[in-house]
Amino acid sequence: MVLSSVGNGKEVTVKNIDGGRGLRSKLYSMGLIPGVVLKVINQNSAGPVIIGVRDSRLAIGRGMAEKIIVE
C-alpha cells in the first residue's frame, strides 16, 4: 500500500521507495528509510501528508507520498 492511502492516526512501516535516486536521497536524509515506523498525523484529500517520524513531524507532498510503499 502507498503512504497516501493510509488513514489518520495509523502507524506503518516503510518497505520501499519507488522513485529515482534523487527522491530516495531526499527521503533518506529526512529519516524515511526502509524499516522505519512512522505515524500518519494528518492526511486529507488535498494538501501534504503530515507524518511523525521518531521525534519529528514532516510534511510530504502527495506525489512523494504515492511513491512510499508501506506495510
C-alpha angles and dihedrals in degrees: 000000000000125000093243090064097053116106127238116282096019122131117218139171122236109240104172144341116231100205145091128284093271095054093045091049092051094048093044090053088055091053098259099133128146110280097028118126116226136178124223106229101176128003113166126169091257130042132019128330110246114210138177117227117181103311097339138083119219133188111216122190116243092245091055092044090056090059096052110092113207138178 
